[in-house]
Amino acid sequence: MRIISEKTRKTYETVEECLAAEKLFDEEQAKIKEKQLEIANAKREKAKAVEEAYATAVKAHQDFLKLRNEFIEEFGYFHMTYRDKVDFPNVNNILSAFIGDFLF
């Protein structure tokens, strides 16, 4: 008599073979689910780190704007000279990737 497993969708000669194959199948499925859970947790942690970095960038930009505006109110203008592109990266390029153009 042939046994057809609904889990593995294969045929087996004996019930014992079928049960052993289903047990192995269940173990493999448990390992797959565990791996998926690990990936989801790692993704969640990295997403949290990205969100924290984004919040830090937004806060830094807001602080910069506040200080610059206070300086302009007190002295009438603000000028900043950079000797090299490496000295200070373009704030607009950095933050626009995170925030978009709505803050600038």
C-alpha positions, 0 to 999 in steps of 0.5 A: 500500500502506498502512502501519500503525505500531505506535508511533503506531497510525496508517496511512501511505501510504509506509514513509518517512512511517511511519518519519518519524512514528515518529521524531517520536513517539520524540522526543516520548516522549523529551521526555515522559520527560525532563520526568517525570524533571525533575519527579521530581527536583524532587519528591525535592529538595523532599521532602528539604527538608521532611524536614530541616525536620521533623527540625529541628522535632522536635529543637527541640521535644526541646531545649525539653522538655529545658530546660523539664524541667531548669528545673522540676526545679531551680525546681519550676515553669515559667511563660511569659507571652506578650504577643501571639499573634505573639510566640510561636506555639503550639508544639503547633499547629506541631509537631502538624502534623509529629509528631502527638499522640504527643509531647504 
